[in-house]
Amino acid sequence: MSKNKELAEYIMDQLSDLVDIRNIPMMGGYIFYYKERIFGGIYGNGFMVKITEASKKYMPDSESEPPYEGAKPMLPVTILDDRIALQKMVEEMYSELPERKTKKKK
């Protein structure tokens, strides 16, 4: 099993008390959704989340960096093993995340 797949399963387990969490594999990593809003993902250098007031509050020690070349900076998750804090952060991030764009029908 790949390191990223194991990490994705661990994150899903850490967030299992939240309803409506899912992930999809993408380009060797994973994108994570909470109530259909993207909040983070697994990239080459680990699990990262979008920069919001909530993510900065829960991880003041995290230094933003782009997950891959040309991407907007994100925050590497430093509280992965703190299940409660991780869940609270994701819940609080929700209202700060952009709504999912609906694909326009032709």
Helices and strands as residue ranges (DSSP letters): H 3-14, E 21-26, E 29-34, E 37-43, E 46-49, H 53-58, E 75-76, H 83-94
